[in-house]
Structures are given as C-alpha cells and as structure tokens.
Amino acid sequence: MTIKKFIVLFIFVTLPASSYASSSAGTTPVPFLKYGAGARAAGMGNAFSAVAGGGADMVYWNPAGIASSTRKEASLMYLSGLEGISYGWASYIMPTLYGNFGAAIQYMSSGDIPGTGINGESLSDFSTYDFALALSYARYYDFGKAGVLDYGANLKYIYSKIDASASAFAVDAGVIFTLSDNVTSFGAMMQNAGTSIKYNEESEVLPFVVRTGVSRVFFEKLLVAFDVNFPNDNDVFPSFGAEYSLNVMPDADIAIRAGYDGRQKDIDGFSRMNAGFGFKYTDYMFDYAFSPHGELGNVHRVSLGILFGKEFDREDALKEKIVKKQEREDAKKAQKAAELEKQKYEQADNRPEGLDENYNRTDYAEEYENPSSMSVRNSVKSIAVVNFVSENVPKNELAVYSEMLRKNLYSTGAFSSIAAPKEMPEADGIQNIFKSAAVKNVIVGNVSRKAGNLNFDLTVYDGKLNAKKYNVTSEDSFRAANEALRQFAEKTAEDIK
C-alpha cells in the first residue's frame, strides 16, 4: 500500500460518515459503550483516536494504537457519578513477534432503580447490568521515509440486562498513520459495527460511530489532538484536547490536561469542558479526569496503568527466531548424517585383528560386559572405557565413538578384557568402576563439535586415581574419528605397558 492509496482510503472512509450520522440521529441501547476508557483520554476531551502509543486504553479508542506498544501493559479505570451509576474498564495488551494482542472488559451497573407501572403505581425495584468483552489484534507496516501505518481490530461480545437480557456481537477496526517526523499522526476508526440487540420483540442497533482525528507533539512536551465524530445516534460533533508533560525528577513525570467534548452540547453549563492530570513514576501511571454534566452532576474518573516485563524488540525477536530455526535444522541434518555414517561404519569390515569370522557386534558387546569370558591375550591387563559425554553431540553418535575406542584398544593386543560401563556412577565415581569391573585402568572422555572438527578430551586413570589427559582431534566424520582413536589406542597401550 502506497502513501497515496492510504490517503484516498482515509478520505473514502471518513467523509461519507457525516451524512450517515446526521440522518440517523436518535437513541441507541447500551449507552455504556460510549463512556470511554482511561482518565487520560477523558481529560483531553475524549479526542484520542489518533494518539499513537496511547497504551492499553487504545483498545477502546482505536485498536490500531496498541501496535506501537513495546511492553506488556494493564489499565484499570473507575467512573463515579451520574445518579449512582458505576462504570469500570480494564484492559491488557501484550506485544509478540506475530503482532500485538489485547483484551478488555467494560461494565456498567445502575444500582437499584424504583419500579413504576404504566399507571404510576409502585413496583419492585430493579437494576440494570451491562458488560462487553473485547479481544484485540494489531500490527504495523513500515513505509520507510513516508512513515508507519498501524492497523488493528477488536472482536466484541456485548451483554445487557434491564428487565430482560440481550446480547450482541460487534467489531471495531482502525488505522493510525504516523509520519516520519514521529510526532504527527492521523487516525480513523469505526466502533460497534455488528448485530442488533434484542431485549423482547424489538431489535435495536448498537451505538455505531466513526472517528477521524489528528494528533501532534509540539516542543517534545505538548500533545494536541483533534477528533471529528460521526455517531448514528447524534449529530456530527468535534472533540479536541491537549496534554502538557513535565519531567519533575528522574523517572517521574506529571501531566496537565484539558479538552472539549462536543457530544454534551445539549447540557447547560461547562458540560463540554473536561480537565485532568496524571502522574507517572517508572512503570506506574495514575490519572484523574473531571467532567461536569450540568444538572446530572459531575463525573470523576480515576485510572491506573502498569507496565510489565522488559522492552520487546520485534526485529531482535525475529532474528532470534530465525537463528533458533536454523539451529534446529542444522541439528536435524547433523543427526541424519550421523545415522548414515553409523550405518556405513557398522556395515564395513571393521573387525579387530585376532577375532574369527564368526565375530559380530552383539557378541563383542557381550564380551565387554563379561570380561571374564574373553581369552587371555598378549597381556593380563584389563581396561574400561566409559561411554563418552557431550553437550552438543547426540548420544547415539557418542555411543559409536565409545565403541570405536574399545575396538581399537582390543585390536592392539595389549588388553585381556575391555569393560563398557554405560555411564559414570553417581556415588563413588571412577573408584567404583575399578572395584566393580576389576580393571587396571579407566578411560573417560568428553566430545565436542566445533568448526568442522571433533575434539576428544580423554583422561586415563590408574588404580590410584592418577590421571593422564590427552586431546585427540579429527575431522568431523566417522572414518577420520576412527583413525584418530586408533592412534590414541596404540599410544595408550604403549604407555600402560
């Protein structure tokens, strides 16, 4: 999408909304959907559709706004006033490699309302209860020198209970385009586009609205925002506001806010003027907003925001994912190659000298485990080779290298028996091998693979636990490893004599 196409789309979406809203003016159910989210936005006159980086409250004002968040964040808000009505909002957002996800809940409770019949008679009290759940997703697209486009959407479930109960589904969708100067943003979003809500027999439409807006930061401290709202239950109205932030100490900022909300034009007094303040310290944010509503009273909003975890860098996360994927693929290739080499090695005629034609690998392994069954050869010495260990070589491959060394030691003719402990005993270690296997020497080894080579760090112990260390290096192939271990076996046989 080019920048010109984005501007055309922006105009196409927003201009027709003006005529649609004015011709559909009236009333809609579930008015709590219009109560907003966060005291910060309320203090700025609810002009928040184009505020990039607005945090978790952007789930309500424009879901595209959560795309620029780089940390997990939670936001809580409570509204008091308006004849005992209680309204709350809670949201959470989380950045990931696959985009940013969010969730939110908003609810309203009226408390007890006196019941009145059609003839004015008193009936039992009743109460209303409404809530909405939203799941959000947002991403961004970088246009390079032109700017960055954030886009996102909500899927919502709405429930309302007056006398009867009703429910509906709706979606929100929006975009925010931030210019390359990183201080100017344009936004557009539609809210509550969905099914009608039906209490008894009559179905009613949800309070649908389209918002368009612009925001800009001046002098790195002053944020100014302006919105035009096109609701289906009112005339078109503007809202605008400003926020001035000041750093008062390390990791601490305060903000003063004021705004104008044109929705309240039919209420006398200063009902259209909002004000508020905020305080941020490290990862914690507290905000307050005051909104007069004429004879209906004053509305107070308080909200708390919390940031979690470390900064998320999508590019670094993508690089890490690619590296891990490549490591898994390389490990699979190495394991497959090891299996093929192992098959070739086992199929080759690698029988040690001195054994007859009936020799096979299974019989040979049994002789290791039962050294007394082997005939005495050129010497009365016996030796044990513990299965090799490694941090980056598979166990099945290590078993092949351990077997190679045992065969090569046997082929020297210097040993009467060769024991094959599967692993090092935990309790008494090498000393226990000397006792249980009745051997004169024990060999342990660690294998590592690096830069196309195999490194064998081998240690030969005698009965007094004196250790002699050897380092054997070969190319990373079974044939080369076998040759290197054969030379080591011959040297070991000579040293032990």
C-alpha positions, -999 to +999 in steps of 0.1 A: +000+000+000+014+033-011+010+066+009-013+079-018-036+049-015-037+053+022-048+089+020-075+080-005-087+053+017-087+076+047-109+101+029-132+074+015-139+060+049-144+092+068-163+117+045-195+096+039-199+091+077-210+127+081-242+123+061-248+089+076-247+101+112-268+132+108-296+113+090-297+086+116-298+107+147-318+092+176-312+070+206-295+036+209-293+010+236-263+000+258-251+036+262-222+024+284-203+016+252-199+054+248-184+060+283-148+057+271-117+043+286-090+058+308-089+091+326-061+104+304-083+104+273-113+119+293-091+148+305-083+156+268-120+158+258-120+122+245-100+132+214-079+101+213-084+083+180-050+094+166-028+092+196-001+067+187+014+049+217-017+056+239-012+023+257-038-003+268-067+022+266-063+023+228-082-010+227-112+013+231-102+045+212-085+029+183-072-007+184-045+002+159-029+022+187-017-009+205+005-018+176+033+006+187+034-007+223+067-025+231+059-037+267+030-055+284+006-031+299-026-032+321-050-004+326-079+000+351-104+028+353-134+036+375-161+062+369-183+076+397-213+100+394-244+102+373-270+092+399-253+062+413-242+046+381-210+026+384-188+021+353-155+003+350-129-005+324-099-029+324-076-038+296-043-056+289-020-056+259+010-078+251+035-074+222+046-105+204+066-115+173+033-121+155+017-087+163+003-072+195-026-088+213-051-072+237-081-079+258-106-056+276-138-056+296-161-027+303-192-028+326-219-006+340-242-011+369-271+012+377-278+001+413-314-003+425-340+017+404-376+021+418-401+002+396-431+021+383-462+007+364-480+023+335-505+039+358-478+053+381-481+026+407-450+015+426-435-018+416-405-037+429-371-022+424-349-035+396-313-029+384-295-029+351-262-045+343-242-043+311-208-055+301-187-060+270-157-082+263-132-074+236-102-093+220-078-072+201-051-076+175-028-050+158+003-048+137+022-021+118+037-017+084+068+005+078+066+027+047+102+038+053+107+075+048+070+081+045+060+069+079+045+039+097+009+025+094-006+009+125-038-012+119-059-032+143-093-046+152-115-058+181-140-086+183-166-078+210-193-096+228-219-073+244-244-083+271-272-062+286-298-068+313-327-045+321-359-065+327-350-090+300-315-097+289-300-094+254-266-098+237-248-089+205-215-092+187-196-063+172-162-054+157-141-023+159-114-015+133-090+013+129-057+027+114-031+052+126-005+067+102+025+083+118+046+105+096+084+100+095+088+130+118+074+107+145+053+135+161+024+138+137-003+111+134-036+106+115-062+082+127-095+067+117-117+040+132-152+026+133-167+013+165-195-011+173-203-024+138-223-055+145-255-073+151-286-056+165-295-062+202-330-076+210-345-075+245-380-088+239-396-084+205-379-053+192-344-052+179-322-021+182-290-011+165-258-006+185-243+029+191-221+028+159-196+056+154-168+066+130-140+088+143-113+106+124-085+125+140-051+140+140-025+145+168+008+162+170+035+167+196+050+202+199+082+211+217+085+174+229+062+182+258+028+194+244+004+168+228-025+183+209-053+161+195-084+168+174-112+143+165-144+145+144-171+120+155-199+106+133-223+087+155-255+071+144-275+085+174-264+121+173-252+148+150-216+151+140-195+167+168-159+176+174-136+169+203-102+182+210-077+184+238-041+190+249-017+175+274+014+192+287+040+168+303+069+178+325+097+158+340+099+166+377+126+141+388+144+111+374+118+085+363+089+108+373+066+129+351+035+149+357+009+159+330-018+186+330-048+181+306-078+200+293-102+193+265-136+199+248-161+172+241-189+183+217-211+154+225-226+172+255-238+203+236-274+199+249-264+202+285-261+236+301-231+250+319-195+238+313-205+203+305-184+202+273-152+211+291-130+184+306-098+186+327-074+163+345-039+155+355-016+125+356+015+112+374+039+086+360+067+070+381+089+043+364+063+017+353+033+031+372+008+057+359-021+074+378-046+096+360-076+117+371-103+134+350-132+158+359-162+161+336-192+184+345-226+172+333-249+201+343-278+191+364-269+155+362-238+162+384-201+159+380-183+128+368-149+117+382-127+092+366-096+076+381-073+052+363-042+032+370-017+019+344+011-006+349+039-017+325+053-052+328+084-070+316+113-059+295+112-039+263+101-061+233+121-056+201+103-073+172+134-072+149+156-088+176+129-114+183+126-122+146+164-126+143+164-149+174+136-170+159+155-174+126+187-184+145+168-210+166+151-224+135+184-227+117+200-244+148+171-269+148+176-276+111+213-280+115+209-304+144+185-325+123+209-326+094+238-335+117+218-363+134+207-376+100+243-375+088+255-393+119+229-420+114+241-426+078+278-426+089+269-450+117+252-474+092+282-472+069+306-479+098+286-509+111+283-524+076+321-521+069+345-548+077+360-533+109+366-564+129+396-562+152+425-584+144+426-617+163+389-624+161+374-652+139+350-649+110+320-656+134+326-622+151+296-599+152+290-566+171+264-581+196+288-608+207+315-583+211+293-561+233+285-591+255+323-597+259+327-562+271+301-566+298+315-600+308+353-596+306+359-629+322+346-647+291+374-633+270+405-654+264+438-641+278+458-625+251+493-608+250+488-592+283+469-596+316+459-560+317+422-550+316+407-516+309+373-499+310+360-472+286+331-453+300+305-441+274+316-406+262+296-375+272+290-342+253+270-310+253+265-308+215+269-343+201+239-367+201+240-398+224+237-423+196+267-407+179+287-408+212+280-445+215+296-451+182+328-432+192+330-451+226+327-484+206+354-473+182+379-467+211+370-501+226+376-519+193+408-501+187+421-509+222+412-545+217+430-546+184+463-536+200+465-570+217+476-553+250+444-560+270+428-592+281+394-576+287+376-543+280+347-533+302+320-509+289+302-490+317+272-472+303+277-441+324+297-428+353+282-439+387+270-410+407+282-421+442+317-433+441+326-424+405+356-438+389+367-457+421+336-477+419+343-487+383+377-501+394+360-522+420+330-534+401+347-540+367+380-554+381+401-533+357+436-518+359+427-486+340+396-465+332+392-441+303+366-413+303+360-388+276+342-356+266+334-350+229+328-316+213+320-305+178+333-271+166+343-256+133+340-288+113+362-308+138+356-333+166+376-328+198+381-357+222+392-347+257+403-381+271+415-389+306+432-422+316+431-432+353+451-459+370+442-478+402+455-450+424+433-425+405+463-408+390+451-391+358+468-385+325+450-363+300+450-365+262+434-344+235+425-360+202+413-340+172+399-352+139+377-341+111+340-344+117+335-378+101+333-414+115+362-425+093+385-397+105+374-402+141+381-439+140+416-433+126+424-407+154+411-430+181+431-459+167+463-439+170+453-429+206+446-466+214+481-476+202+497-448+223+477-457+253+486-494+250+523-484+248+521-460+278+503-486+300+529-514+295 
